[in-house]
Amino acid sequence: HRQWLTGRQGHGVRCERDLRRGEFVMEYCGEVVSARTCMERLRRSRELGEHNFYILTLTANECVDAAYKGNLVRD
């Protein structure tokens, strides 16, 4: 894989080969938090001058925050 700047959302990853439909790439790991906690963390991080966030939305009420408990996916 190679990283590149997306122009909108920071860095992304592209595979050097085509993926088959349904092929497992890697699990996104992190801390599952409520949407409310997620918004509080984002607000606090912005106030501290952070520009990179590692958030994945699961449902309308839950997010995965990989800021401190992530794996290679977030690198």
DAFENWO-V493942 format. One record per backbone hydrogen bond with DSSP energy under -0.5 kcal/mol. NH is the residue of the N-H (numbers start at 1). CO is the residue of the C=O. If there is no record, write none. Layout:
nh-><NH/NH>
co-><CO/CO>
//
This chain:
nh-><2/4/6/12/14/23/29/31/33/33/35/38/39/40/41/42/43/44/45/46/47/48/49/50/56/58/59/63/64/65/65/66/66/70/74/75>
co-><14/12/10/4/2/20/27/65/31/63/61/34/35/36/37/38/39/40/41/42/43/44/46/45/64/62/62/33/56/31/63/54/64/66/71/72>
//
